[in-house]
Amino acid sequence: MSDYIEKYKITMCYMSPAVLKSFHNKSDSLKVIIAIGEKLTTQYSKEGYTLYNFYGMTETIGLIGDYALPNHKMDEVPININVKGVEYRIVDEGGTQVKIGESGELILKGNLFKEYFDEYVK
């Protein structure tokens, strides 16, 4: 992939975190990589480009968040829910909202995904 990017002077591309984990940039033209499709772990490189962690739903094109990663490694890679009109809750298996710092499932409500929120949040 790095040879292809270098040959065709690609400036921006989408890449799954699984591919990004072993990607090594050879090109001066590559400026942006957007990681999307699965959870981005801390095992990423940033060799001459800006790396964004995008978050959205698999079933639609509804992007609800992006996060430009800093130049230093992080313990966890956050998502940044920054779309106007999107409500979110993090809930446990029973649909009850969890406390700050607890793990759970992210449930969203907005123009493209009203059913997710209404079905799961109690």
All heavy atoms as an XYZ file, in Angstrom:
978
protein
N       0.818     -1.186      0.000
C       0.000      0.000      0.000
C       0.870      1.262      0.000
O       0.553      2.226     -0.671
C      -0.949      0.008      1.189
C      -1.857      1.215      1.165
S      -3.056      1.314      2.489
C      -4.087     -0.056      2.116
N       1.933      1.246      0.761
C       2.794      2.427      0.812
C       3.423      2.721     -0.551
O       3.587      3.890     -0.918
C       3.854      2.283      1.907
O       4.655      1.156      1.671
N       3.764      1.686     -1.317
C       4.305      1.888     -2.666
C       3.262      2.534     -3.579
O       3.581      3.428     -4.362
C       4.769      0.567     -3.276
C       6.005      0.012     -2.597
O       6.750      0.798     -1.972
O       6.210     -1.215     -2.673
N       2.020      2.091     -3.478
C       0.927      2.629     -4.288
C       0.699      4.104     -3.948
O       0.568      4.938     -4.843
C      -0.342      1.807     -4.030
C      -1.501      2.190     -4.905
C      -1.686      1.597     -6.138
C      -2.429      3.137     -4.483
C      -2.768      1.935     -6.945
C      -3.504      3.489     -5.282
C      -3.664      2.880     -6.507
O      -4.725      3.226     -7.312
N       0.664      4.420     -2.679
C       0.464      5.803     -2.228
C       1.594      6.691     -2.746
O       1.361      7.803     -3.220
C       0.358      5.866     -0.687
C      -0.985      5.257     -0.254
C       0.501      7.285     -0.159
C      -1.115      5.024      1.235
N       2.810      6.185     -2.677
C       3.959      6.957     -3.155
C       3.908      7.135     -4.672
O       4.101      8.249     -5.187
C       5.255      6.255     -2.756
C       6.499      7.011     -3.153
C       7.767      6.299     -2.713
O       7.806      5.048     -2.732
O       8.714      7.008     -2.361
N       3.624      6.069     -5.406
C       3.609      6.114     -6.869
C       2.582      7.102     -7.406
O       2.859      7.859     -8.340
C       3.321      4.720     -7.435
C       3.264      4.665     -8.938
C       3.015      3.260     -9.433
C       2.929      3.225    -10.952
N       2.684      1.874    -11.455
N       1.374      7.102     -6.821
C       0.284      7.933     -7.330
C       0.102      9.243     -6.562
O      -0.872      9.945     -6.769
C      -1.013      7.124     -7.365
C      -0.931      6.022     -8.390
C      -0.681      4.716     -8.007
C      -1.056      6.307     -9.753
C      -0.591      3.692     -8.952
C      -0.962      5.308    -10.698
C      -0.731      3.999    -10.290
O      -0.627      3.008    -11.226
N       1.050      9.566     -5.706
C       1.051     10.839     -4.973
C      -0.274     11.102     -4.251
O      -0.824     12.199     -4.273
C       1.361     12.011     -5.913
C       2.616     11.841     -6.725
C       3.839     12.085     -5.878
C       5.090     12.088     -6.740
N       6.071     11.138     -6.320
N      -0.779     10.072     -3.596
C      -2.046     10.170     -2.859
C      -1.823     11.050     -1.631
O      -0.836     10.912     -0.919
C      -2.553      8.763     -2.489
C      -2.935      8.042     -3.785
C      -3.700      8.822     -1.502
C      -3.246      6.596     -3.630
N      -2.772     11.950     -1.391
C      -2.641     12.893     -0.280
C      -3.492     12.517      0.931
O      -3.195     12.923      2.043
C      -3.022     14.318     -0.713
O      -4.368     14.320     -1.195
C      -2.072     14.817     -1.796
N      -4.568     11.758      0.707
C      -5.472     11.371      1.797
C      -6.052     10.006      1.511
O      -6.343      9.682      0.359
C      -6.611     12.390      1.904
C      -7.535     12.185      3.089
S      -8.812     10.979      2.776
C     -10.198     11.972      2.377
N      -6.194      9.186      2.563
C      -6.822      7.885      2.374
C      -7.503      7.417      3.660
O      -7.202      7.904      4.746
C      -5.813      6.846      1.892
S      -4.575      6.397      3.108
N      -8.431      6.515      3.491
C      -9.059      5.819      4.610
C      -8.293      4.524      4.813
O      -7.880      3.884      3.850
C     -10.524      5.482      4.297
C     -11.413      6.681      4.217
C     -11.610      7.356      3.018
C     -12.079      7.134      5.351
C     -12.445      8.460      2.939
C     -12.907      8.242      5.280
C     -13.090      8.893      4.071
O     -13.906      9.983      4.017
N      -8.155      4.123      6.058
C      -7.422      2.887      6.335
C      -7.996      2.265      7.609
O      -8.230      2.966      8.593
C      -5.936      3.215      6.519
C      -5.026      2.020      6.460
S      -3.268      2.505      6.520
C      -3.052      3.414      5.013
N      -8.187      0.974      7.573
C      -8.651      0.311      8.789
C      -7.506      0.272      9.804
O      -6.333      0.197      9.427
C      -9.136     -1.113      8.489
O      -8.022     -1.949      8.253
N      -7.827      0.311     11.086
C      -6.776      0.209     12.093
C      -5.928     -1.056     11.957
O      -4.735     -1.031     12.248
C      -7.554      0.240     13.406
C      -8.723      1.113     13.084
C      -9.107      0.686     11.690
N      -6.529     -2.149     11.502
C      -5.760     -3.388     11.321
C      -4.656     -3.201     10.283
O      -3.540     -3.686     10.456
C      -6.678     -4.531     10.916
N      -4.948     -2.492      9.204
C      -3.954     -2.221      8.174
C      -2.959     -1.163      8.666
O      -1.754     -1.282      8.471
C      -4.627     -1.763      6.856
C      -3.600     -1.308      5.839
C      -5.490     -2.881      6.292
N      -3.471     -0.144      9.330
C      -2.627      0.937      9.831
C      -1.544      0.441     10.778
O      -0.437      0.968     10.804
C      -3.498      1.982     10.531
C      -2.781      3.209     11.070
C      -2.136      3.994      9.943
C      -3.748      4.072     11.849
N      -1.860     -0.614     11.513
C      -0.915     -1.160     12.488
C       0.425     -1.547     11.853
O       1.469     -1.416     12.462
C      -1.551     -2.376     13.179
C      -0.985     -2.654     14.523
C      -1.660     -3.725     15.360
C      -2.849     -4.416     14.885
N      -3.344     -5.436     15.800
N       0.388     -1.992     10.600
C       1.628     -2.413      9.948
C       2.025     -1.493      8.790
O       2.948     -1.806      8.045
C       1.504     -3.853      9.446
O       0.456     -3.953      8.509
N       1.341     -0.370      8.648
C       1.619      0.564      7.555
C       2.833      1.433      7.882
O       2.974      1.929      8.998
C       0.405      1.464      7.312
C       0.638      2.531      6.290
C       0.689      2.222      4.945
C       0.814      3.851      6.672
C       0.909      3.213      3.991
C       1.030      4.853      5.740
C       1.076      4.523      4.394
N       3.711      1.609      6.892
C       4.863      2.502      7.027
C       4.889      3.418      5.810
O       5.064      2.954      4.679
C       6.169      1.715      7.147
C       6.218      0.884      8.380
N       6.359      1.424      9.640
C       6.086     -0.449      8.553
C       6.343      0.462     10.536
N       6.167     -0.686      9.908
N       4.713      4.693      6.058
C       4.628      5.679      4.990
C       5.979      5.906      4.326
O       6.980      6.114      4.990
C       4.104      6.996      5.572
C       3.860      8.030      4.509
O       3.587      7.710      3.367
N       3.952      9.290      4.895
N       5.975      5.891      2.975
C       7.178      6.177      2.196
C       7.029      7.483      1.411
O       7.966      7.903      0.765
C       7.424      5.055      1.184
C       7.705      3.707      1.773
C       7.904      2.716      0.641
C       8.174      1.318      1.137
N       8.328      0.377      0.009
N       5.846      8.074      1.453
C       5.521      9.178      0.566
C       5.569     10.533      1.262
O       5.149     10.672      2.402
C       4.110      8.960      0.001
O       3.685     10.073     -0.732
N       6.040     11.540      0.523
C       5.962     12.918      1.007
C       4.600     13.526      0.716
O       4.247     14.560      1.285
C       7.036     13.783      0.329
C       8.439     13.400      0.772
O       8.591     12.899      1.905
O       9.378     13.605     -0.021
N       3.824     12.909     -0.178
C       2.530     13.475     -0.575
C       1.418     13.173      0.434
O       0.476     13.946      0.557
C       2.116     12.943     -1.955
O       1.884     11.547     -1.901
N       1.517     12.075      1.171
C       0.448     11.667      2.083
C       0.350     12.651      3.251
O       1.300     12.828      4.007
C       0.690     10.250      2.608
C      -0.404      9.669      3.489
C      -1.722      9.547      2.719
C       0.019      8.310      4.030
N      -0.819     13.282      3.388
C      -1.028     14.293      4.432
C      -2.012     13.848      5.511
O      -1.911     14.283      6.656
C      -1.531     15.605      3.823
C      -0.624     16.180      2.762
C       0.744     16.515      3.314
C       1.638     17.101      2.231
N       3.033     16.879      2.456
N      -2.987     12.990      5.139
C      -4.047     12.599      6.074
C      -4.386     11.126      5.905
O      -4.557     10.657      4.785
C      -5.334     13.435      5.841
C      -6.485     12.934      6.698
C      -5.091     14.912      6.096
N      -4.490     10.433      7.027
C      -5.083      9.093      7.052
C      -6.259      9.155      8.004
O      -6.151      9.677      9.123
C      -4.088      8.015      7.513
C      -3.004      7.806      6.472
C      -4.832      6.689      7.775
C      -1.998      6.720      6.822
N      -7.382      8.608      7.549
C      -8.578      8.519      8.368
C      -8.761      7.056      8.740
O      -8.947      6.210      7.869
C      -9.803      9.052      7.616
C      -9.599     10.543      7.323
C     -11.075      8.802      8.414
C     -10.623     11.141      6.411
N      -8.654      6.774     10.031
C      -8.854      5.410     10.528
C     -10.331      5.241     10.842
O     -10.919      6.029     11.578
C      -8.012      5.175     11.778
N     -10.926      4.218     10.253
C     -12.359      3.986     10.435
C     -12.643      2.510     10.212
O     -11.902      1.812      9.532
C     -13.181      4.862      9.458
C     -14.647      4.889      9.852
C     -12.952      4.464      8.023
C     -15.443      6.000      9.219
N     -13.705      2.021     10.823
C     -14.143      0.650     10.583
C     -14.014     -0.256     11.782
O     -14.667     -1.288     11.847
N     -13.153      0.096     12.711
C     -12.977     -0.683     13.929
C     -12.251      0.187     14.952
O     -11.786      1.282     14.617
C     -12.183     -1.962     13.648
C     -10.799     -1.693     13.092
C     -10.149     -2.907     12.458
O     -10.822     -3.651     11.739
O      -8.952     -3.096     12.698
N     -12.136     -0.309     16.150
C     -11.493      0.465     17.208
C     -10.025      0.691     16.880
O      -9.300     -0.233     16.547
C     -11.616     -0.268     18.540
C     -11.009      0.511     19.690
C     -11.168     -0.209     21.004
C     -10.517      0.604     22.105
N     -10.651     -0.036     23.414
N      -9.613      1.944     16.991
C      -8.213      2.288     16.783
C      -7.484      2.119     18.107
O      -7.842      2.731     19.103
C      -8.086      3.739     16.297
C      -6.680      4.258     16.042
C      -5.992      3.442     14.947
C      -6.725      5.731     15.650
N      -6.491      1.259     18.097
C      -5.707      1.038     19.310
C      -4.543      2.021     19.335
O      -4.383      2.831     18.428
C      -5.160     -0.401     19.368
O      -4.195     -0.561     18.330
C      -6.274     -1.427     19.219
N      -3.736      1.917     20.322
C      -2.584      2.811     20.440
C      -1.406      2.344     19.593
O      -0.365      2.971     19.614
C      -2.152      2.925     21.912
O      -1.823      1.621     22.404
C      -3.251      3.522     22.759
N      -1.578      1.275     18.843
C      -0.486      0.746     18.014
C      -0.575      1.337     16.607
O      -0.888      0.668     15.644
C      -0.563     -0.774     17.950
C      -0.437     -1.409     19.306
C      -0.800     -2.879     19.256
O      -1.300     -3.370     18.259
N      -0.553     -3.576     20.337
N      -0.305      2.612     16.494
C      -0.354      3.273     15.209
C       0.938      4.047     14.994
O       1.643      4.370     15.933
C      -1.544      4.225     15.122
C      -1.530      5.283     16.216
C      -0.806      6.458     16.078
C      -2.244      5.096     17.390
C      -0.771      7.410     17.075
C      -2.219      6.051     18.394
C      -1.482      7.201     18.231
O      -1.452      8.132     19.213
N       1.227      4.332     13.749
C       2.370      5.179     13.447
C       1.827      6.500     12.917
O       0.691      6.586     12.485
C       3.257      4.518     12.397
O       2.578      4.474     11.162
N       2.641      7.527     12.975
C       2.292      8.817     12.378
C       3.537      9.320     11.675
O       4.261     10.133     12.197
C       1.810      9.797     13.432
C       0.438      9.450     13.973
C      -0.078     10.492     14.913
C      -0.053     11.826     14.236
N      -0.542     12.919     15.029
N       3.763      8.799     10.500
C       4.985      9.080      9.760
C       4.723     10.123      8.677
O       4.542      9.796      7.522
C       5.522      7.783      9.162
C       5.842      6.751     10.223
C       6.036      5.359      9.669
O       5.476      5.043      8.597
O       6.747      4.580     10.304
N       4.641     11.395      9.068
C       4.500     12.463      8.090
C       3.082     12.815      7.717
O       2.865     13.571      6.773
N       2.086     12.300      8.389
C       0.699     12.602      8.077
C      -0.077     12.856      9.371
O       0.360     12.501     10.452
C       0.036     11.459      7.295
C       0.172     10.113      7.967
C      -0.720      9.712      8.947
C       1.196      9.245      7.613
C      -0.588      8.483      9.580
C       1.343      8.012      8.238
C       0.438      7.645      9.219
O       0.575      6.436      9.842
N      -1.243     13.480      9.224
C      -2.159     13.657     10.346
C      -3.093     12.459     10.368
O      -3.645     12.082      9.330
C      -2.968     14.958     10.192
O      -2.058     16.055     10.128
C      -3.916     15.163     11.360
N      -3.273     11.875     11.532
C      -4.125     10.699     11.693
C      -5.399     11.090     12.417
O      -5.351     11.693     13.490
C      -3.380      9.619     12.489
C      -4.152      8.356     12.831
C      -4.606      7.625     11.559
C      -3.289      7.436     13.691
N      -6.538     10.767     11.808
C      -7.845     11.016     12.412
C      -8.497      9.694     12.765
O      -8.453      8.756     11.981
C      -8.771     11.759     11.443
C      -8.415     13.207     11.250
C      -7.526     13.593     10.253
C      -8.977     14.190     12.057
C      -7.196     14.920     10.065
C      -8.648     15.518     11.879
C      -7.760     15.872     10.876
O      -7.435     17.192     10.706
N      -9.121      9.642     13.922
C      -9.939      8.509     14.324
C     -11.382      8.911     14.070
O     -11.926      9.770     14.756
C      -9.720      8.197     15.810
C     -10.441      6.951     16.261
O     -10.674      6.049     15.471
N     -10.791      6.902     17.527
N     -12.013      8.333     13.045
C     -13.407      8.634     12.729
C     -14.294      7.576     13.366
O     -13.911      6.410     13.478
C     -13.633      8.634     11.218
C     -13.374      9.958     10.557
C     -12.452     10.856     11.068
C     -14.042     10.300      9.407
C     -12.201     12.072     10.444
C     -13.806     11.503      8.773
C     -12.902     12.394      9.285
N     -15.479      7.999     13.742
C     -16.433      7.089     14.365
C     -17.784      7.296     13.729
O     -18.251      8.424     13.576
C     -16.513      7.348     15.871
C     -17.388      6.362     16.589
C     -16.898      5.120     16.954
C     -18.712      6.655     16.865
C     -17.697      4.197     17.591
C     -19.515      5.735     17.503
C     -19.014      4.518     17.865
O     -19.810      3.598     18.488
N     -18.427      6.204     13.363
C     -19.751      6.267     12.768
C     -20.371      4.890     12.768
O     -19.802      3.932     13.281
N     -21.551      4.805     12.195
C     -22.271      3.534     12.180
C     -21.974      2.759     10.904
O     -21.929      3.342      9.823
C     -23.765      3.780     12.296
C     -24.145      4.436     13.594
S     -25.898      4.800     13.678
C     -26.195      5.521     12.101
N     -21.805      1.481     11.038
C     -21.517      0.620      9.902
C     -22.655      0.633      8.885
O     -22.423      0.607      7.689
C     -21.280     -0.822     10.387
O     -20.246     -0.790     11.364
C     -20.882     -1.734      9.259
N     -23.889      0.695      9.367
C     -25.056      0.568      8.490
C     -25.321      1.801      7.634
O     -26.083      1.748      6.692
C     -26.328      0.293      9.309
C     -26.270     -0.971     10.118
C     -25.669     -0.722     11.508
O     -25.061      0.329     11.735
O     -25.821     -1.604     12.364
N     -24.756      2.943      7.984
C     -25.058      4.177      7.264
C     -23.770      4.951      7.020
O     -22.702      4.569      7.464
C     -25.997      5.093      8.079
O     -25.270      5.638      9.177
C     -27.220      4.356      8.556
N     -23.917      6.079      6.366
C     -22.768      6.962      6.178
C     -22.728      8.028      7.264
O     -22.045      9.027      7.127
C     -22.802      7.613      4.784
C     -24.108      8.391      4.574
C     -22.575      6.582      3.706
C     -24.113      9.270      3.362
N     -23.479      7.836      8.319
C     -23.587      8.830      9.374
C     -22.336      8.920     10.226
O     -22.140      8.118     11.126
N     -21.497      9.880      9.957
C     -20.306     10.106     10.769
C     -20.700     10.949     11.961
O     -21.306     11.997     11.822
C     -19.238     10.837      9.948
C     -17.987     11.240     10.709
C     -17.205     10.007     11.132
C     -17.145     12.163      9.865
N     -20.355     10.501     13.163
C     -20.719     11.264     14.351
C     -19.517     11.797     15.100
O     -19.671     12.564     16.032
C     -21.587     10.446     15.318
C     -20.838      9.209     15.782
C     -22.906     10.090     14.697
C     -20.963      8.959     17.226
N     -18.330     11.415     14.716
C     -17.190     11.924     15.449
C     -15.885     11.755     14.740
O     -15.707     10.852     13.935
N     -14.979     12.671     15.044
C     -13.623     12.550     14.549
C     -12.681     13.090     15.615
O     -13.055     13.899     16.442
C     -13.425     13.286     13.227
C     -13.739     14.776     13.344
O     -13.495     15.387     14.389
O     -14.230     15.334     12.357
N     -11.480     12.613     15.586
C     -10.486     13.029     16.562
C      -9.128     13.022     15.889
O      -8.693     11.992     15.378
C     -10.492     12.082     17.771
C      -9.489     12.449     18.827
C      -9.764     13.459     19.741
C      -8.260     11.814     18.900
C      -8.833     13.816     20.702
C      -7.324     12.158     19.865
C      -7.618     13.162     20.765
O      -6.693     13.520     21.721
N      -8.468     14.167     15.866
C      -7.112     14.248     15.315
C      -6.141     13.845     16.414
O      -6.094     14.475     17.467
C      -6.812     15.662     14.830
N      -5.389     12.801     16.178
C      -4.480     12.297     17.209
C      -3.275     13.205     17.366
O      -2.732     13.691     16.375
C      -4.023     10.881     16.867
C      -5.018      9.793     17.276
C      -6.217      9.760     16.386
C      -4.345      8.471     17.333
N      -2.844     13.407     18.594
C      -1.636     14.202     18.825
C      -0.398     13.411     18.419
O      -0.488     12.232     18.071
C      -1.662     14.445     20.340
C      -2.442     13.302     20.886
C      -3.441     12.927     19.828
N       0.741     14.024     18.489
C       1.984     13.364     18.072
C       2.537     12.399     19.101
O       3.511     11.719     18.830
C       3.046     14.410     17.727
C       2.731     15.086     16.415
O       2.169     14.477     15.516
N       3.069     16.353     16.310
N       1.977     12.332     20.272
C       2.471     11.401     21.295
C       1.518     10.207     21.433
O       0.348     10.287     21.080
C       2.651     12.116     22.628
C       1.389     12.681     23.209
N       0.239     12.897     22.512
C       1.085     13.083     24.453
C      -0.705     13.397     23.276
N      -0.221     13.520     24.460
N       2.059      9.101     21.908
C       1.244      7.903     22.124
C       0.260      8.148     23.258
O       0.522      8.928     24.167
C       2.132      6.703     22.468
C       3.014      6.253     21.327
C       2.236      5.436     20.341
C       3.181      4.876     19.284
N       2.511      4.082     18.312
N      -0.864      7.458     23.194
C      -1.913      7.598     24.192
C      -2.248      6.228     24.753
O      -2.085      5.225     24.071
C      -3.156      8.207     23.540
C      -2.876      9.492     22.796
S      -4.272     10.035     21.808
C      -5.307     10.680     23.104
N      -2.760      6.201     25.986
C      -3.207      4.928     26.568
C      -4.463      4.422     25.872
O      -4.618      3.236     25.633
C      -3.471      5.088     28.067
C      -2.195      5.326     28.854
O      -1.116      4.892     28.394
O      -2.272      5.958     29.916
N      -5.385      5.330     25.566
C      -6.620      5.016     24.850
C      -6.803      6.059     23.763
O      -6.466      7.224     23.946
C      -7.833      5.064     25.794
C      -7.889      3.944     26.807
C      -8.328      2.626     26.189
O      -9.112      2.638     25.220
O      -7.875      1.584     26.667
N      -7.372      5.674     22.648
C      -7.658      6.610     21.572
C      -9.130      7.005     21.675
O     -10.011      6.169     21.521
C      -7.367      5.986     20.193
C      -7.713      6.969     19.085
C      -5.901      5.564     20.104
N      -9.397      8.273     21.958
C     -10.790      8.690     22.134
C     -11.525      8.866     20.812
O     -10.923      8.929     19.745
C     -10.659     10.037     22.854
C      -9.336     10.551     22.479
C      -8.458      9.348     22.226
N     -12.846      8.933     20.936
C     -13.669      9.408     19.828
C     -14.198     10.758     20.286
O     -14.293     11.036     21.467
C     -14.816      8.430     19.466
C     -15.752      8.212     20.660
C     -14.280      7.125     18.953
C     -16.982      7.413     20.308
N     -14.499     11.605     19.355
C     -14.952     12.947     19.674
C     -16.324     13.111     19.044
O     -16.423     13.306     17.841
C     -13.952     13.967     19.107
C     -14.387     15.393     19.343
O     -15.089     15.675     20.305
N     -13.968     16.294     18.483
N     -17.374     13.009     19.844
C     -18.725     13.155     19.310
C     -18.982     14.647     19.170
O     -19.152     15.352     20.153
C     -19.768     12.467     20.207
C     -19.463     10.976     20.280
C     -21.173     12.722     19.678
C     -20.355     10.195     21.199
N     -18.963     15.114     17.923
C     -19.020     16.541     17.684
C     -20.031     16.960     16.635
O     -19.903     18.000     16.032
C     -17.627     17.042     17.291
C     -17.113     16.358     16.038
O     -17.768     15.502     15.465
N     -15.934     16.736     15.612
N     -21.040     16.159     16.410
C     -22.048     16.471     15.416
C     -23.264     17.059     16.126
O     -23.786     16.462     17.071
C     -22.434     15.214     14.605
C     -23.545     15.509     13.633
C     -21.222     14.658     13.881
N     -23.708     18.211     15.673
C     -24.877     18.850     16.268
C     -26.093     17.955     16.091
O     -26.264     17.308     15.066
C     -25.146     20.207     15.620
C     -24.120     21.244     15.975
C     -24.439     22.574     15.327
C     -23.353     23.571     15.670
N     -23.605     24.863     15.057
N     -26.933     17.908     17.108
C     -28.164     17.138     17.032
C     -28.015     15.673     17.380
O     -28.958     14.907     17.220
N     -26.853     15.262     17.833
C     -26.644     13.865     18.214
C     -26.628     13.769     19.734
O     -25.873     14.461     20.399
C     -25.320     13.311     17.640
C     -25.033     11.920     18.185
C     -25.371     13.279     16.131
N     -27.502     12.942     20.262
C     -27.486     12.623     21.690
C     -26.825     11.271     21.851
O     -26.919     10.418     20.971
C     -28.913     12.506     22.236
C     -29.624     13.805     22.448
C     -31.000     13.539     23.061
O     -31.068     13.004     24.194
O     -31.983     13.853     22.387
N     -26.188     11.063     22.961
C     -25.588      9.753     23.195
C     -25.683      9.391     24.665
O     -25.788     10.246     25.534
C     -24.141      9.713     22.720
C     -23.215     10.602     23.501
C     -22.520     10.115     24.602
C     -23.036     11.922     23.146
C     -21.681     10.925     25.334
C     -22.191     12.744     23.868
C     -21.522     12.241     24.957
O     -20.691     13.046     25.672
N     -25.687      8.111     24.906
C     -25.645      7.561     26.255
C     -24.736      6.345     26.208
O     -24.646      5.658     25.194
C     -27.023      7.092     26.745
C     -28.082      8.156     26.817
C     -27.911      9.034     28.055
N     -29.018      9.937     28.214
C     -29.135     11.119     27.607
N     -28.220     11.513     26.774
N     -30.167     11.889     27.817
N     -24.093      6.059     27.309
C     -23.344      4.818     27.455
C     -24.109      4.007     28.480
O     -24.326      4.456     29.609
C     -21.892      5.082     27.888
C     -21.198      5.959     26.834
C     -21.147      3.756     28.075
C     -19.813      6.404     27.195
N     -24.551      2.825     28.060
C     -25.446      2.024     28.888
C     -24.856      0.641     29.155
O     -24.018      0.148     28.402
C     -26.839      1.883     28.231
C     -27.507      3.247     28.069
C     -26.757      1.179     26.887
N     -25.344      0.012     30.229
C     -24.933     -1.355     30.534
C     -25.809     -2.330     29.759
O     -26.647     -1.916     28.947
C     -24.977     -1.611     32.043
C     -26.363     -1.471     32.653
O     -27.388     -1.533     31.909
O     -26.449     -1.294     33.884
N     -25.638     -3.623     30.004
C     -26.392     -4.641     29.259
C     -27.897     -4.518     29.459
O     -28.679     -4.914     28.606
C     -25.918     -6.039     29.657
C     -24.523     -6.355     29.159
C     -24.064     -7.751     29.556
O     -24.863     -8.539     30.093
O     -22.876     -8.042     29.312
N     -28.324     -3.964     30.596
C     -29.749     -3.784     30.860
C     -30.312     -2.485     30.314
O     -31.498     -2.217     30.441
N     -29.473     -1.648     29.700
C     -29.935     -0.400     29.127
C     -29.903      0.778     30.087
O     -30.383      1.848     29.766
N     -29.326      0.589     31.266
C     -29.222      1.666     32.246
C     -27.936      2.439     32.010
O     -26.872      1.843     31.800
C     -29.229      1.086     33.675
O     -30.421      0.317     33.845
C     -29.191      2.193     34.713
N     -28.036      3.766     32.072
C     -26.855      4.595     31.853
C     -25.811      4.303     32.917
O     -26.103      4.210     34.093
C     -27.243      6.072     31.884
C     -26.112      6.972     31.466
C     -26.564      8.404     31.240
O     -27.715      8.657     30.929
N     -25.648      9.333     31.387
N     -24.554      4.146     32.474
C     -23.457      3.867     33.394
C     -22.911      5.177     33.953
O     -23.160      6.260     33.424
C     -22.326      3.060     32.722
C     -22.843      1.727     32.214
C     -21.666      3.839     31.601
N     -22.143      5.069     35.014
C     -21.509      6.241     35.613
C     -20.271      6.613     34.811
O     -19.693      5.787     34.092
C     -21.121      5.935     37.060
C     -22.321      5.698     37.947
C     -21.893      5.340     39.351
C     -23.137      5.044     40.176
N     -22.848      4.457     41.459
N     -19.824      7.847     34.958
C     -18.617      8.318     34.273
C     -17.442      7.425     34.643
O     -17.227      7.111     35.812
C     -18.331      9.789     34.643
C     -19.426     10.679     34.075
C     -16.960     10.217     34.122
C     -19.328     12.132     34.482
N     -16.704      6.987     33.627
C     -15.553      6.119     33.825
C     -15.858      4.635     33.684
O     -14.955      3.826     33.568
N     -17.154      4.261     33.697
C     -17.527      2.851     33.529
C     -17.674      2.516     32.048
O     -17.998      3.373     31.232
C     -18.845      2.561     34.252
C     -18.752      2.658     35.752
C     -20.077      2.333     36.437
O     -21.124      2.248     35.751
O     -20.066      2.170     37.654
N     -17.467      1.262     31.717
C     -17.603      0.795     30.343
C     -19.044      0.428     30.050
O     -19.799      0.062     30.941
C     -16.724     -0.433     30.108
O     -15.367     -0.087     30.253
N     -19.397      0.508     28.790
C     -20.731      0.123     28.356
C     -20.835      0.240     26.852
O     -19.835      0.384     26.150
N     -22.060      0.182     26.362
C     -22.319      0.292     24.933
C     -22.761      1.714     24.622
O     -23.572      2.299     25.325
C     -23.426     -0.687     24.529
C     -23.724     -0.670     23.055
C     -24.735     -1.723     22.630
O     -25.144     -2.542     23.455
O     -25.116     -1.699     21.454
N     -22.221      2.283     23.532
C     -22.567      3.623     23.109
C     -23.846      3.572     22.293
O     -23.937      2.865     21.294
C     -21.427      4.224     22.271
C     -21.637      5.623     21.722
C     -21.805      6.634     22.856
C     -20.462      6.013     20.840
N     -24.854      4.305     22.748
C     -26.151      4.376     22.069
C     -26.342      5.802     21.583
O     -26.123      6.752     22.331
C     -27.299      3.994     23.031
C     -27.055      2.630     23.659
C     -28.645      4.043     22.324
C     -27.007      1.489     22.674
N     -26.771      5.966     20.329
C     -26.870      7.278     19.696
C     -28.297      7.605     19.300
O     -29.082      6.716     18.993
C     -26.004      7.297     18.443
C     -24.572      6.852     18.622
C     -23.927      6.603     17.290
C     -23.808      7.865     19.429
N     -28.602      8.910     19.274
C     -29.895      9.370     18.788
C     -29.658     10.589     17.914
O     -28.968     11.520     18.300
C     -30.810      9.738     19.943
C     -32.191     10.198     19.511
C     -33.051     10.484     20.718
C     -34.471     10.812     20.299
N     -35.325     11.040     21.470
N     -30.225     10.555     16.722
C     -30.092     11.660     15.784
C     -30.943     11.392     14.567
O     -31.722     10.438     14.542
N     -30.812     12.210     13.547
C     -31.656     12.087     12.360
C     -31.566     10.732     11.677
O     -32.546     10.244     11.145
C     -31.293     13.173     11.347
C     -31.703     14.537     11.839
O     -32.599     14.662     12.660
N     -31.038     15.565     11.352
N     -30.397     10.121     11.676
C     -30.226      8.869     10.946
C     -30.430      7.625     11.791
O     -30.510      6.534     11.267
C     -28.817      8.804     10.332
C     -28.499      9.866      9.304
C     -27.041      9.768      8.882
C     -29.408      9.741      8.096
N     -30.520      7.784     13.114
C     -30.497      6.592     13.950
C     -31.336      6.722     15.211
O     -30.900      6.359     16.290
C     -29.060      6.216     14.319
C     -28.162      7.400     14.551
C     -28.164      8.087     15.746
C     -27.339      7.829     13.538
C     -27.343      9.172     15.933
C     -26.511      8.927     13.728
C     -26.513      9.591     14.914
N     -32.560      7.197     15.096
C     -33.442      7.369     16.252
C     -33.719      6.046     16.957
O     -33.818      5.985     18.168
C     -34.759      8.007     15.805
C     -34.591      9.421     15.329
C     -35.890      9.969     14.805
C     -35.640     11.361     14.234
N     -36.774     11.872     13.520
N     -33.863      4.978     16.207
C     -34.245      3.687     16.788
C     -33.196      3.126     17.733
O     -33.520      2.463     18.699
C     -34.550      2.670     15.685
C     -35.805      2.996     14.899
C     -35.591      4.104     13.868
O     -34.432      4.345     13.474
O     -36.578      4.725     13.458
N     -31.928      3.342     17.471
C     -30.887      2.825     18.346
C     -31.089      3.331     19.768
O     -31.092      2.582     20.713
C     -29.493      3.293     17.874
C     -28.929      2.500     16.731
C     -29.201      2.856     15.432
C     -28.112      1.407     16.960
C     -28.668      2.138     14.378
C     -27.574      0.692     15.920
C     -27.858      1.064     14.627
O     -27.339      0.353     13.598
N     -31.260      4.605     19.897
C     -31.376      5.249     21.201
C     -32.673      4.825     21.891
O     -32.665      4.394     23.031
C     -31.360      6.761     20.997
C     -31.228      7.557     22.262
C     -29.976      7.923     22.717
C     -32.337      7.978     22.963
C     -29.836      8.684     23.847
C     -32.206      8.723     24.104
C     -30.959      9.089     24.547
N     -33.797      4.959     21.195
C     -35.096      4.677     21.810
C     -35.262      3.210     22.190
O     -35.932      2.888     23.149
C     -36.227      5.102     20.857
C     -36.268      6.609     20.675
O     -35.780      7.337     21.571
O     -36.786      7.059     19.639
N     -34.660      2.321     21.431
C     -34.803      0.895     21.705
C     -34.004      0.454     22.935
O     -34.426     -0.408     23.679
C     -34.347      0.089     20.483
C     -34.495     -1.417     20.669
C     -34.084     -2.176     19.425
O     -34.116     -1.611     18.316
O     -33.737     -3.359     19.579
N     -32.834      1.053     23.150
C     -31.927      0.553     24.158
C     -31.889      1.337     25.466
O     -31.570      0.776     26.498
C     -30.499      0.468     23.592
C     -30.362     -0.568     22.526
C     -30.321     -0.221     21.190
C     -30.309     -1.910     22.864
C     -30.200     -1.177     20.207
C     -30.206     -2.884     21.889
C     -30.149     -2.503     20.555
O     -30.031     -3.462     19.596
N     -32.145      2.614     25.429
C     -32.044      3.416     26.649
C     -33.294      3.267     27.483
O     -34.396      3.382     27.005
C     -31.784      4.904     26.315
C     -31.809      5.751     27.584
C     -30.463      5.051     25.606
N     -33.096      2.992     28.769
C     -34.226      2.809     29.679
C     -34.271      3.959     30.659
O     -33.328      4.556     31.008
C     -34.069      1.502     30.415
C     -34.084      0.328     29.436
C     -34.357     -0.959     30.154
C     -34.374     -2.174     29.280
N     -34.383     -2.164     27.921
